[in-house]
């Protein structure tokens, strides 16, 4: 397990150095790209919360809009396509 520090400026770098000095496995990322590897059903709420801090960043979402229904079949999570 590692602790992710997003932001390598003054504060992020200081926190990362302290964590690493304490033996923590640290992963750093600058604000240039964010990967949201979350379940598709929670993405909207997470993006709504982070929208302001994502401005100007490349956002990668590798999630799949499918789920498994009660019968064990694949089902689409997205609403119907609008025309």
Contact map, one row per residue, 1 for C-alpha under 8 A:
11100000000000000000000010000000000000000000000000000000000000000000000000000000000
11110000000000000000000111100000000000000000000000000000000000000000000000000000000
11111000000000000000000111100000000000000000000000000000000000000000000000000000000
01111100000000000000000001111000000000000000000000000000000000000000000000000000000
00111111000100110000000001111000000000000000000000000000000000000000000000000000000
00011111000100000000000000011110000000000000000000000000000000000000000000000000000
00001111100110000000000000011110000000000000000000000000000000000000000000000000000
00001111111110000000000000011110000000000000000000000000000000000000000000000000000
00000011111110000000000000000000000000000000000000000000000000000000000000000000000
00000001111111000000000000000000000000000000000000000000000000000000000000000000000
00000001111111100000000000000000000000000000000000000000000000000000000000000000000
00001111111111110000000000000000000000000000000000000000000000000000000000000000000
00000011111111111000000000000000000000000000000000000000000000000000000000000000000
00000000011111111100000000000000000000000000000000000000000000000000000000000000000
00001000001111111110000000000000000000000000000000000000000000000000000000000000000
00001000000111111111000001010000000000000000000000000000000000000000000000000000000
00000000000011111111100000000000000000000000000000000000000000000000000000000000000
00000000000001111111110000000000000000000000000000000000000000000000000000000000000
00000000000000111111111111000000000000000000000000000000000000000000000000000000000
00000000000000011111111111000000000000000000000000000000000000000000000000000000000
00000000000000001111111100000000000000000000000000000000000000000000000000000000000
00000000000000000111111100000000000000000000000000000000000000000000000000000000000
00000000000000000011111110000000000000000000000000000000000000000000000000000000000
01100000000000000011111111000000000000000000000000000000000000000000000000000000000
11100000000000000011001111100000000000000000000000000000000000000000000000000000000
01111000000000010011000111110000000000000000000000000000000000000000000000000000000
01111000000000000000000011111000000000000000000000000000000000000000000000000000000
00011111000000010000000001111100000000000000000000000000000000000000000000000000000
00011111000000000000000000111111100000000000000000000000000000000000000000000000000
00000111000000000000000000011111100000000000000000000000000000000000000000000000000
00000111000000000000000000001111110000000000000000000000100000000000000000000000000
00000000000000000000000000001111110000000000000000000001110000000000000000000000000
00000000000000000000000000001111111000000000000000000000111100000000000000000000000
00000000000000000000000000000011111100000000000000000100111100000000000000000000000
00000000000000000000000000000000111110000000000000000000001111000000000000000000000
00000000000000000000000000000000011111000010000000000000001111000000000000000000000
00000000000000000000000000000000001111100000000000000000000011100000000000000000000
00000000000000000000000000000000000111110110000000000000000000100000000000000000000
00000000000000000000000000000000000011111110000000000000000000110000000000000000000
00000000000000000000000000000000000001111110000000000000000000111100000000001000000
00000000000000000000000000000000000000111111000000000000000000001000000000001000000
00000000000000000000000000000000000001111111110000000000000000000000000000000000000
00000000000000000000000000000000000101111111111000000000000000000000000000000000000
00000000000000000000000000000000000000001111111100000000000000000000000000000000000
00000000000000000000000000000000000000000111111110000000000000000000000000000000000
00000000000000000000000000000000000000000111111111000000000000000000000000000000000
00000000000000000000000000000000000000000011111111100000000000000000000000000000000
00000000000000000000000000000000000000000001111111100000000000000000000000000000000
00000000000000000000000000000000000000000000111111110000000000000000000000000000000
00000000000000000000000000000000000000000000011111111100000000000000000000000000000
00000000000000000000000000000000000000000000001111111110000000000000000000000000000
00000000000000000000000000000000000000000000000011111110000000000000000000000000000
00000000000000000000000000000000000000000000000001111110000000000000000000000000000
00000000000000000000000000000000010000000000000001111111111000000000000000000000000
00000000000000000000000000000000000000000000000000111111100000000000000000000000000
00000000000000000000000000000001000000000000000000000111110000000000000000000000000
00000000000000000000000000000011110000000000000000000111111000000000000000000000000
00000000000000000000000000000001110000000000000000000101111100000000000000000000000
00000000000000000000000000000000111100000000000000000100111110000000000000000000000
00000000000000000000000000000000111100000000000000000000011111000000000000000000000
00000000000000000000000000000000001110000000000000000000001111100000000000000000000
00000000000000000000000000000000001110000000000000000000000111110000000000000000000
00000000000000000000000000000000000011110000000000000000000011111000000000000000000
00000000000000000000000000000000000000110000000000000000000001111100000000000000000
00000000000000000000000000000000000000011000000000000000000000111110000000011100000
00000000000000000000000000000000000000010000000000000000000000011111000001111000000
00000000000000000000000000000000000000000000000000000000000000001111100001111000000
00000000000000000000000000000000000000000000000000000000000000000111111111100000000
00000000000000000000000000000000000000000000000000000000000000000011111111100000000
00000000000000000000000000000000000000000000000000000000000000000001111110000000000
00000000000000000000000000000000000000000000000000000000000000000001111110000000000
00000000000000000000000000000000000000000000000000000000000000000001111111000000000
00000000000000000000000000000000000000000000000000000000000000000001111111100000000
00000000000000000000000000000000000000000000000000000000000000000111100111110000000
00000000000000000000000000000000000000000000000000000000000000000111100011111000000
00000000000000000000000000000000000000000000000000000000000000001110000001111110000
00000000000000000000000000000000000000011000000000000000000000001110000000111110000
00000000000000000000000000000000000000000000000000000000000000001000000000011111000
00000000000000000000000000000000000000000000000000000000000000000000000000011111100
00000000000000000000000000000000000000000000000000000000000000000000000000000111110
00000000000000000000000000000000000000000000000000000000000000000000000000000011111
00000000000000000000000000000000000000000000000000000000000000000000000000000001111
00000000000000000000000000000000000000000000000000000000000000000000000000000000111
